Amino acid sequence: MARTVAARHRMCRRVGEPLCGLPDCPALKRPYPPGQHGRIARRRASQYGLQLMEKQKLKFLYGVTERQLRNYFERATRARGRTGERLLQYLETRLDNVVYRLGLAPTLPAARQLVVHGHIRVNGRKVDRPGFAVRPNDEITVRERSKTLQPVTQGLEQRAAPPPYMELDRERLRGRLLRVPSREEMPVKVDESLVVEFYAR
């Protein structure tokens, strides 16, 4: 399985905001690009540079590879509706992201690890593929023996209530995707139109 091995907070520093979602992200104290020239004002990025940055942010936020993101984009272009919104919906309903949004893990990498190691059940069946597409009314549960794992307890302590298109029973550690979210509901600070323009070149 492909995974990102880049420095954890490099993208956060580059865009000047804590994309990782951690309360101790270095971007909160140093909101400028890393390196000895990070504080120096740089010239305005070109249109291509803006498109590339938004695409890189999207890859980072959902922890997908370039090939995976392009495949999602091609699916979105064939689907009905706005391509950018459909792209985000495909990414938002990945199993690892749903586990993270529900608060069953403190970070997306931790959620992916829970899935890959077989700690997550979908409708009572083990699913160990992070990219599994969760459908509305699918039930997401934590395996009984895994409910006391540190990532699970830490996620429940750190995360607030899930977004409005999900519900979570904190006592039973049982969550559900209520519906496919609209663009306004998705907590993603990305201009998806620039991503569409990047791939449509």
C-alpha positions as CSV (number, residue, x, y, z in Angstrom):
1,M,0.0,0.0,0.0
2,A,1.4,3.4,-1.0
3,R,1.8,6.0,1.7
4,T,3.2,9.4,2.2
5,V,6.7,9.6,3.7
6,A,7.3,13.4,3.5
7,A,7.9,15.5,6.6
8,R,4.8,15.6,8.7
9,H,4.3,19.4,8.9
10,R,6.1,20.6,5.8
11,M,2.8,21.3,3.9
12,C,1.3,23.0,7.0
13,R,4.3,25.4,7.2
14,R,4.2,25.9,3.4
15,V,0.5,27.1,3.4
16,G,0.7,28.8,6.8
17,E,-2.1,26.9,8.5
18,P,-2.4,23.6,10.5
19,L,-3.7,21.3,7.8
20,C,-2.9,18.3,10.0
21,G,-5.5,19.4,12.6
22,L,-3.2,18.9,15.5
23,P,-3.3,21.5,18.4
24,D,0.5,21.7,18.6
25,C,1.2,22.1,14.8
26,P,4.3,24.1,14.2
27,A,2.4,26.2,11.6
28,L,0.6,27.9,14.5
29,K,3.9,29.4,15.8
30,R,5.7,29.7,12.4
31,P,3.2,30.4,9.7
32,Y,5.7,30.6,6.9
33,P,7.5,28.1,4.6
34,P,10.3,26.0,6.1
35,G,13.9,26.7,5.3
36,Q,16.3,29.6,5.7
37,H,14.4,31.7,3.2
38,G,11.0,30.9,4.6
39,R,10.5,34.4,6.1
40,I,11.5,36.2,3.0
41,A,8.6,37.6,1.0
42,R,8.2,35.7,-2.3
43,R,6.7,36.9,-5.5
44,R,3.1,36.2,-6.3
45,A,2.5,32.7,-7.5
46,S,1.3,32.1,-11.1
47,Q,-2.1,30.6,-11.9
48,Y,-0.5,27.3,-12.4
49,G,1.3,27.6,-9.0
50,L,-2.0,28.3,-7.3
51,Q,-3.6,25.3,-9.0
52,L,-0.7,23.1,-8.0
53,M,-0.8,24.2,-4.4
54,E,-4.5,23.5,-4.0
55,K,-4.0,20.0,-5.5
56,Q,-1.1,19.3,-3.2
57,K,-3.2,20.5,-0.2
58,L,-6.0,18.1,-1.2
59,K,-3.6,15.2,-1.5
60,F,-2.2,16.0,2.0
61,L,-5.6,16.5,3.6
62,Y,-6.8,13.1,2.5
63,G,-3.5,11.2,2.5
64,V,-3.9,10.0,-1.1
65,T,-1.3,9.5,-3.8
66,E,-1.2,11.3,-7.1
67,R,-2.5,8.3,-8.9
68,Q,-5.4,7.9,-6.5
69,L,-6.3,11.5,-6.7
70,R,-6.3,11.4,-10.5
71,N,-8.5,8.3,-10.5
72,Y,-11.0,10.1,-8.2
73,F,-10.9,13.1,-10.5
74,E,-11.6,10.9,-13.6
75,R,-14.6,9.3,-11.7
76,A,-15.8,12.7,-10.8
77,T,-15.8,13.9,-14.4
78,R,-18.0,11.0,-15.4
79,A,-20.5,11.5,-12.6
80,R,-23.4,13.8,-12.6
81,G,-23.1,17.2,-10.9
82,R,-20.2,19.6,-10.3
83,T,-16.9,17.8,-10.8
84,G,-15.2,19.6,-7.9
85,E,-17.9,18.7,-5.4
86,R,-18.1,15.1,-6.6
87,L,-14.3,14.8,-6.2
88,L,-14.5,16.0,-2.6
89,Q,-17.5,13.7,-1.9
90,Y,-15.5,10.7,-3.1
91,L,-12.6,11.6,-0.8
92,E,-14.8,12.5,2.1
93,T,-16.5,9.1,2.1
94,R,-13.3,7.1,2.2
95,L,-13.3,4.7,5.1
96,D,-10.2,6.1,6.8
97,N,-11.6,9.7,6.5
98,V,-14.9,8.6,7.9
99,V,-13.2,7.0,10.9
100,Y,-11.3,10.2,11.5
101,R,-14.3,12.5,11.1
102,L,-16.3,10.4,13.6
103,G,-13.6,11.0,16.2
104,L,-12.5,7.3,16.5
105,A,-8.8,8.4,15.8
106,P,-6.9,11.6,16.6
107,T,-5.4,12.0,13.1
108,L,-6.0,10.7,9.6
109,P,-2.8,8.5,9.6
110,A,-4.0,7.0,12.9
111,A,-7.4,6.2,11.4
112,R,-5.7,4.6,8.4
113,Q,-3.6,2.5,10.7
114,L,-6.7,1.3,12.5
115,V,-8.3,0.3,9.3
116,V,-5.3,-1.5,7.8
117,H,-4.8,-3.4,11.0
118,G,-8.3,-4.7,11.0
119,H,-9.7,-2.8,14.0
120,I,-12.7,-1.4,12.0
121,R,-15.9,-3.1,11.0
122,V,-18.3,-1.9,8.3
123,N,-21.8,-3.4,8.8
124,G,-20.3,-6.0,11.0
125,R,-17.6,-7.1,8.5
126,K,-13.9,-6.4,8.7
127,V,-12.7,-4.0,6.1
128,D,-8.9,-3.3,5.9
129,R,-8.9,-1.0,2.9
130,P,-8.6,2.7,3.7
131,G,-10.0,3.7,0.4
132,F,-13.2,1.6,0.9
133,A,-16.2,3.8,-0.2
134,V,-18.6,4.2,2.7
135,R,-22.2,4.5,1.6
136,P,-25.1,6.3,3.4
137,N,-26.4,4.3,6.3
138,D,-23.3,2.1,6.5
139,E,-22.5,1.4,10.2
140,I,-18.9,1.9,11.3
141,T,-17.8,0.1,14.5
142,V,-14.6,-0.6,16.4
143,R,-13.8,-4.2,17.0
144,E,-14.6,-5.2,20.6
145,R,-11.1,-6.0,21.6
146,S,-9.8,-2.7,20.1
147,K,-12.1,-0.3,21.9
148,T,-9.4,0.5,24.5
149,L,-6.6,1.2,22.1
150,Q,-4.8,4.5,22.6
151,P,-5.7,6.0,19.2
152,V,-9.4,5.3,19.8
153,T,-9.5,6.8,23.3
154,Q,-7.3,9.7,22.3
155,G,-9.5,10.5,19.3
156,L,-12.6,10.5,21.4
157,E,-10.9,12.9,23.9
158,Q,-9.6,15.3,21.3
159,R,-12.4,15.4,18.7
160,A,-15.6,17.3,19.1
161,A,-18.9,16.1,17.7
162,P,-18.8,14.7,14.2
163,P,-20.0,16.7,11.2
164,P,-23.8,16.9,10.6
165,Y,-23.8,14.2,7.9
166,M,-22.5,11.6,10.4
167,E,-23.7,10.4,13.8
168,L,-21.7,8.7,16.6
169,D,-22.8,6.6,19.6
170,R,-19.8,7.3,21.9
171,E,-20.7,4.6,24.4
172,R,-20.9,1.8,21.8
173,L,-18.3,3.3,19.5
174,R,-20.7,3.0,16.7
175,G,-21.0,5.6,13.9
176,R,-23.0,6.0,10.7
177,L,-22.7,8.0,7.5
178,L,-26.2,9.6,7.3
179,R,-25.9,11.0,3.8
180,V,-23.4,12.1,1.2
181,P,-22.3,15.6,2.3
182,S,-22.8,18.8,0.3
183,R,-19.9,21.1,-0.3
184,E,-21.0,23.5,2.4
185,E,-20.9,20.8,5.0
186,M,-17.4,19.5,4.3
187,P,-14.8,21.0,6.6
188,V,-12.2,21.3,3.9
189,K,-10.4,24.6,3.2
190,V,-9.6,23.9,-0.5
191,D,-10.6,25.7,-3.6
192,E,-11.6,22.6,-5.6
193,S,-12.2,24.6,-8.8
194,L,-8.5,25.1,-9.0
195,V,-7.9,21.4,-8.6
196,V,-10.3,20.8,-11.5
197,E,-8.5,23.4,-13.6
198,F,-5.2,21.7,-12.8
199,Y,-6.3,18.3,-14.1
200,A,-8.3,19.7,-17.0
201,R,-5.2,21.4,-18.5
